């Protein structure tokens, strides 16, 4: 199973941002945008540091995305397309760049999901968050 790391470089009272890296593969940077840490509250907090199994997930609203499983006290944490904090309720949003707006954002989120699925083959992987 492929290992993916999420190394956070900014975590404050407003936002959590990091970089995803598929181990053993050279690829463009995939940045991440999450909510700030709020004691792992569902819909309000980023994912706690740890090691998680991530599996393909699809629903009417979120087609062909990933679900981070076995997060203590939480469920349905997805890696899905979105650019702003308003687009997440505790999920991880990928992007190929960082934006220049008055609020934290990632850019080119749809392209980041395409890249991620191309690198991983849309199958389960291990996510290590630090």
VOKOL-153833 format. One record per residue: residue number from 0; x negated, y, z negated of N, C-alpha, C, O in turn. Coordinates in Angstrom, 2 decimals, decimal comma. Example, Ala and Ser with C-alpha at 12.3 -4.5 7.8 and 13.67 -1.06 7.14 Angstrom:
2
num_nX_nY_nZ_caX_caY_caZ_cX_cY_cZ_oX_oY_oZ
0_-13,19_-5,69_-7,80_-12,30_-4,50_-7,80_-13,20_-3,30_-7,80_-14,24_-3,32_-8,46
1_-12,85_-2,25_-7,08_-13,67_-1,06_-7,14_-12,90_0,03_-7,87_-13,41_1,14_-8,04
//
This chain:
130
num_nX_nY_nZ_caX_caY_caZ_cX_cY_cZ_oX_oY_oZ
0_-0,85_-1,18_0,00_0,00_0,00_0,00_-0,90_1,24_0,00_-1,92_1,28_-0,69
1_-0,52_2,24_0,77_-1,29_3,47_0,91_-1,21_4,30_-0,36_-0,16_4,38_-1,00
2_-2,33_4,93_-0,72_-2,37_5,86_-1,85_-2,34_7,29_-1,34_-3,03_7,64_-0,38
3_-1,53_8,12_-1,99_-1,42_9,53_-1,68_-1,62_10,29_-2,99_-1,05_9,93_-4,02
4_-2,42_11,35_-2,94_-2,61_12,16_-4,14_-1,93_13,51_-3,95_-1,89_14,06_-2,85
5_-1,39_14,02_-5,04_-0,84_15,37_-5,09_-1,61_16,10_-6,17_-1,38_15,89_-7,36
6_-2,52_16,95_-5,75_-3,33_17,72_-6,68_-2,77_19,13_-6,75_-2,75_19,86_-5,75
7_-2,30_19,51_-7,93_-1,70_20,82_-8,10_-2,77_21,88_-8,32_-3,72_21,67_-9,08
8_-2,63_23,01_-7,66_-3,60_24,10_-7,81_-3,00_25,34_-8,44_-3,72_26,26_-8,81
9_-1,66_25,38_-8,57_-1,00_26,50_-9,22_0,20_25,97_-9,98_1,07_25,31_-9,42
10_0,23_26,28_-11,26_1,39_25,90_-12,07_1,59_27,00_-13,11_0,79_27,15_-14,04
11_2,68_27,77_-12,94_2,98_28,83_-13,89_4,46_28,79_-14,23_5,13_27,80_-13,95
12_4,98_29,86_-14,83_6,38_29,86_-15,28_7,36_29,97_-14,11_8,57_29,80_-14,31
13_6,86_30,24_-12,90_7,75_30,43_-11,75_7,70_29,29_-10,74_8,71_29,00_-10,09
14_6,54_28,62_-10,60_6,36_27,71_-9,47_5,26_26,68_-9,78_4,41_26,89_-10,65
15_5,31_25,59_-9,04_4,23_24,60_-9,03_3,87_24,36_-7,56_4,74_24,08_-6,74
16_2,57_24,48_-7,24_2,12_24,27_-5,87_0,93_23,33_-5,87_0,13_23,32_-6,80
17_0,83_22,53_-4,81_-0,26_21,57_-4,73_-0,60_21,24_-3,29_-0,10_21,85_-2,34
18_-1,48_20,24_-3,16_-1,89_19,74_-1,85_-1,77_18,22_-1,86_-2,28_17,55_-2,75
19_-1,08_17,69_-0,85_-0,96_16,24_-0,66_-2,10_15,75_0,22_-2,45_16,39_1,21
20_-2,68_14,62_-0,14_-3,76_14,02_0,64_-3,52_12,52_0,75_-3,41_11,83_-0,26
21_-3,44_12,02_1,98_-3,35_10,59_2,22_-4,78_10,06_2,16_-5,61_10,42_2,99
22_-5,05_9,21_1,20_-6,41_8,73_0,98_-6,91_7,91_2,16_-6,19_7,08_2,72
23_-8,17_8,16_2,52_-8,81_7,40_3,59_-8,51_7,88_4,98_-8,91_7,24_5,96
24_-7,79_9,00_5,11_-7,39_9,52_6,42_-7,70_11,02_6,48_-7,34_11,77_5,58
25_-8,36_11,44_7,54_-8,57_12,88_7,73_-7,31_13,47_8,35_-6,80_12,96_9,35
26_-6,80_14,54_7,75_-5,60_15,19_8,30_-5,52_16,63_7,83_-6,20_17,03_6,89
27_-4,66_17,39_8,51_-4,43_18,78_8,12_-3,89_18,82_6,69_-3,28_17,86_6,22
28_-4,11_19,92_6,01_-3,60_20,09_4,65_-2,07_20,06_4,66_-1,42_20,65_5,52
29_-1,53_19,36_3,68_-0,09_19,35_3,46_0,12_19,96_2,06_-0,19_19,33_1,05
30_0,64_21,18_2,03_0,89_21,86_0,78_2,24_21,44_0,21_3,10_20,96_0,94
31_2,42_21,61_-1,09_3,69_21,26_-1,72_4,20_22,41_-2,56_3,43_23,20_-3,11
32_5,51_22,50_-2,63_6,20_23,50_-3,44_7,18_22,76_-4,35_7,98_21,94_-3,89
33_7,09_23,06_-5,64_8,00_22,47_-6,63_8,41_23,54_-7,63_7,83_24,62_-7,69
34_9,42_23,22_-8,39_9,84_24,07_-9,49_8,74_24,09_-10,56_7,86_23,23_-10,55
35_8,79_25,04_-11,49_7,81_25,04_-12,58_8,09_23,90_-13,56_9,15_23,27_-13,49
36_7,16_23,65_-14,46_7,35_22,62_-15,48_8,34_23,12_-16,52_8,15_24,17_-17,13
37_9,42_22,36_-16,71_10,43_22,68_-17,71_10,83_21,40_-18,44_12,00_21,01_-18,45
38_9,83_20,77_-19,04_10,02_19,57_-19,87_10,76_18,45_-19,15_11,54_17,71_-19,76
39_10,52_18,32_-17,86_11,08_17,25_-17,03_12,62_17,29_-16,96_13,24_16,25_-16,75
40_13,22_18,46_-17,12_14,67_18,57_-17,04_15,14_18,35_-15,61_14,60_18,93_-14,67
41_16,13_17,50_-15,47_16,69_17,18_-14,15_17,21_18,45_-13,49_17,97_19,22_-14,08
42_16,78_18,66_-12,23_17,23_19,79_-11,45_16,56_21,11_-11,78_16,85_22,13_-11,15
43_15,66_21,11_-12,79_15,02_22,36_-13,22_13,50_22,28_-13,27_12,83_23,31_-13,35
44_12,95_21,07_-13,23_11,52_20,90_-13,48_10,83_20,18_-12,33_11,45_19,44_-11,57
45_9,52_20,42_-12,24_8,69_19,64_-11,31_8,53_18,23_-11,86_8,91_17,94_-13,00
46_7,97_17,36_-11,06_7,71_15,97_-11,45_6,52_15,95_-12,40_5,52_16,62_-12,14
47_6,60_15,20_-13,51_5,45_15,14_-14,41_4,26_14,43_-13,76_4,45_13,58_-12,89
48_3,04_14,78_-14,18_1,87_14,06_-13,67_2,02_12,56_-13,96_2,59_12,17_-14,97
49_1,50_11,75_-13,06_1,59_10,30_-13,22_1,41_9,59_-11,91_1,07_10,20_-10,90
50_1,66_8,28_-11,94_1,55_7,44_-10,74_2,93_6,86_-10,47_3,54_6,26_-11,35
51_3,42_7,05_-9,25_4,77_6,66_-8,89_4,80_5,90_-7,57_3,97_6,14_-6,69
52_5,76_4,99_-7,44_6,01_4,35_-6,15_7,01_5,24_-5,41_8,02_5,67_-5,97
53_6,71_5,51_-4,15_7,57_6,32_-3,31_8,09_5,43_-2,18_7,33_4,69_-1,56
54_9,39_5,50_-1,93_10,02_4,63_-0,94_10,81_5,45_0,07_11,27_6,55_-0,25
55_10,98_4,94_1,28_11,83_5,63_2,26_13,26_5,75_1,71_13,74_4,87_1,00
56_13,91_6,86_2,05_15,26_7,12_1,56_16,02_7,88_2,64_15,46_8,72_3,35
57_17,31_7,56_2,77_18,12_8,26_3,74_19,56_8,34_3,22_20,09_7,38_2,67
58_20,18_9,51_3,41_21,57_9,71_3,06_22,17_10,64_4,12_21,48_11,07_5,04
59_23,44_10,96_3,97_24,07_11,87_4,92_23,40_13,24_4,89_23,25_13,88_5,93
60_23,01_13,70_3,70_22,40_15,02_3,57_20,90_14,99_3,85_20,38_15,91_4,48
61_20,21_13,96_3,40_18,75_13,87_3,54_18,41_12,62_4,35_18,37_11,51_3,82
62_18,16_12,81_5,62_17,90_11,71_6,54_16,40_11,46_6,66_15,63_12,39_6,89
63_16,00_10,20_6,49_14,60_9,78_6,71_13,61_10,60_5,90_12,69_11,20_6,46
64_13,80_10,64_4,59_12,89_11,31_3,68_12,28_10,26_2,75_12,38_9,06_3,02
65_11,66_10,69_1,67_11,06_9,78_0,70_11,65_10,03_-0,68_12,00_11,16_-1,01
66_11,74_8,97_-1,49_12,20_9,08_-2,87_11,08_8,67_-3,82_10,50_7,60_-3,67
67_10,79_9,53_-4,79_9,81_9,23_-5,83_10,56_8,46_-6,91_11,50_8,99_-7,51
68_10,16_7,22_-7,16_10,91_6,36_-8,08_10,22_6,23_-9,44_9,04_6,54_-9,59
69_10,99_5,77_-10,41_10,51_5,46_-11,76_9,94_6,66_-12,49_8,97_6,54_-13,24
70_10,53_7,84_-12,26_10,17_9,02_-13,03_11,05_8,98_-14,29_12,28_8,99_-14,19
71_10,42_8,94_-15,45_11,14_8,79_-16,72_12,24_9,85_-16,87_11,97_11,05_-16,80
72_13,48_9,39_-17,07_14,60_10,29_-17,30_15,14_11,00_-16,08_16,02_11,86_-16,20
73_14,64_10,66_-14,91_15,08_11,34_-13,69_15,32_10,33_-12,57_14,81_9,21_-12,60
74_16,10_10,75_-11,58_16,34_9,92_-10,40_16,57_10,84_-9,20_16,76_12,05_-9,36
75_16,55_10,25_-8,03_16,78_10,97_-6,77_15,85_12,18_-6,61_16,28_13,26_-6,19
76_14,58_12,00_-6,95_13,57_13,01_-6,67_13,05_12,71_-5,28_12,45_11,66_-5,04
77_13,28_13,63_-4,38_12,94_13,39_-2,98_11,76_14,24_-2,53_11,47_15,28_-3,12
78_11,10_13,79_-1,50_10,17_14,61_-0,72_10,94_14,91_0,56_11,18_14,03_1,38
79_11,32_16,17_0,71_12,18_16,54_1,84_11,84_17,93_2,36_11,11_18,68_1,71
80_12,37_18,26_3,50_12,13_19,54_4,15_12,74_20,68_3,33_13,85_20,57_2,81
81_11,98_21,77_3,23_12,44_22,98_2,56_11,28_23,95_2,47_10,12_23,52_2,43
82_11,57_25,23_2,43_10,51_26,23_2,41_10,45_27,05_1,12_9,39_27,57_0,77
83_11,56_27,16_0,42_11,65_28,04_-0,75_12,10_27,26_-1,98_12,63_26,16_-1,87
84_11,88_27,84_-3,16_12,32_27,19_-4,40_13,82_26,94_-4,41_14,28_25,97_-5,02
85_14,59_27,80_-3,75_16,05_27,60_-3,69_16,41_26,31_-2,95_17,54_25,83_-3,06
86_15,46_25,75_-2,18_15,71_24,53_-1,42_15,48_23,26_-2,23_15,71_22,15_-1,73
87_15,04_23,40_-3,48_14,75_22,22_-4,28_15,48_22,28_-5,62_15,66_23,35_-6,20
88_15,88_21,13_-6,08_16,48_20,97_-7,41_15,65_19,94_-8,17_16,19_19,06_-8,84
89_14,31_20,07_-8,06_13,42_19,13_-8,74_12,68_18,22_-7,78_11,95_17,33_-8,21
90_12,87_18,44_-6,49_12,21_17,63_-5,46_10,89_18,27_-5,05_10,54_19,36_-5,51
91_10,16_17,60_-4,17_8,87_18,07_-3,66_9,07_18,48_-2,20_9,52_17,69_-1,38
92_8,71_19,73_-1,90_8,84_20,26_-0,54_7,46_20,35_0,10_6,59_21,02_-0,44
93_7,24_19,69_1,24_5,94_19,77_1,92_5,91_20,90_2,95_6,95_21,29_3,48
94_4,72_21,40_3,22_4,55_22,42_4,25_3,13_22,41_4,78_2,22_21,93_4,12
95_2,95_22,94_5,97_1,61_23,00_6,56_0,88_24,29_6,22_-0,31_24,42_6,51
96_1,58_25,24_5,61_0,94_26,49_5,24_1,64_27,11_4,05_2,65_26,61_3,57
97_1,08_28,22_3,58_1,66_29,00_2,50_2,13_30,33_3,06_1,45_30,92_3,89
98_3,29_30,80_2,61_3,87_31,98_3,19_3,41_33,28_2,57_2,81_33,30_1,49
99_3,71_34,37_3,26_3,38_35,72_2,82_4,64_36,49_2,49_4,88_37,55_3,06
100_5,45_35,99_1,60_6,67_36,69_1,22_6,57_37,11_-0,24_5,56_36,86_-0,89
101_7,61_37,72_-0,73_7,64_38,13_-2,14_7,89_36,96_-3,08_7,79_37,11_-4,30
102_8,23_35,82_-2,52_8,47_34,64_-3,35_7,61_33,47_-2,86_7,25_33,42_-1,69
103_7,29_32,54_-3,76_6,47_31,40_-3,35_7,18_30,59_-2,27_8,39_30,36_-2,32
104_6,40_30,15_-1,28_6,99_29,34_-0,22_5,93_28,52_0,49_4,74_28,83_0,44
105_6,39_27,47_1,16_5,56_26,73_2,11_6,15_26,98_3,49_7,34_27,27_3,62
106_5,30_26,87_4,52_5,77_27,09_5,88_5,70_25,78_6,67_5,02_24,83_6,27
107_6,39_25,75_7,77_6,38_24,61_8,70_6,68_23,29_7,99_5,97_22,29_8,18
108_7,71_23,29_7,18_8,07_22,10_6,41_8,49_20,93_7,29_8,13_19,78_7,02
109_9,25_21,21_8,35_9,67_20,12_9,25_8,45_19,45_9,89_8,41_18,23_10,00
110_7,49_20,25_10,32_6,27_19,69_10,92_5,46_18,91_9,89_4,83_17,90_10,22
111_5,48_19,36_8,64_4,77_18,63_7,58_5,40_17,26_7,35_4,68_16,28_7,14
112_6,73_17,18_7,39_7,39_15,87_7,22_7,07_14,95_8,39_6,86_13,75_8,19
113_7,03_15,49_9,60_6,67_14,68_10,77_5,25_14,16_10,61_4,98_12,98_10,87
114_4,34_15,03_10,19_2,95_14,61_9,97_2,87_13,54_8,89_2,18_12,53_9,08
115_3,54_13,74_7,79_3,51_12,78_6,69_4,04_11,42_7,13_3,43_10,40_6,83
116_5,15_11,40_7,83_5,70_10,13_8,32_4,77_9,48_9,34_4,67_8,25_9,38
117_4,10_10,27_10,15_3,13_9,73_11,10_1,94_9,10_10,40_1,43_8,07_10,84
118_1,49_9,72_9,33_0,34_9,20_8,58_0,70_7,95_7,78_-0,12_7,04_7,63
119_1,93_7,90_7,28_2,33_6,81_6,38_3,16_5,73_7,06_3,33_4,65_6,50
120_3,67_6,00_8,24_4,48_5,00_8,93_5,86_4,81_8,34_6,47_3,77_8,58
121_6,38_5,77_7,58_7,69_5,70_6,94_7,90_4,37_6,21_8,86_3,64_6,46
122_6,95_4,09_5,31_7,07_2,92_4,44_6,61_3,31_3,04_6,09_4,41_2,85
123_6,80_2,45_2,05_6,44_2,79_0,67_4,96_3,14_0,51_4,10_2,66_1,25
124_4,69_4,00_-0,49_3,32_4,34_-0,84_3,24_4,68_-2,31_4,26_4,85_-2,98
125_2,03_4,78_-2,81_1,78_5,14_-4,21_1,40_6,61_-4,25_0,52_7,05_-3,51
126_2,07_7,38_-5,12_1,80_8,81_-5,27_1,17_9,05_-6,64_1,76_8,72_-7,67
127_-0,01_9,64_-6,64_-0,72_9,99_-7,87_-0,67_11,50_-8,01_-1,26_12,22_-7,21
128_0,03_11,98_-9,04_0,19_13,42_-9,25_-0,70_13,86_-10,41_-0,64_13,30_-11,51
129_-1,52_14,88_-10,15_-2,34_15,45_-11,23_-2,29_16,97_-11,17_-2,92_17,64_-12,00
//
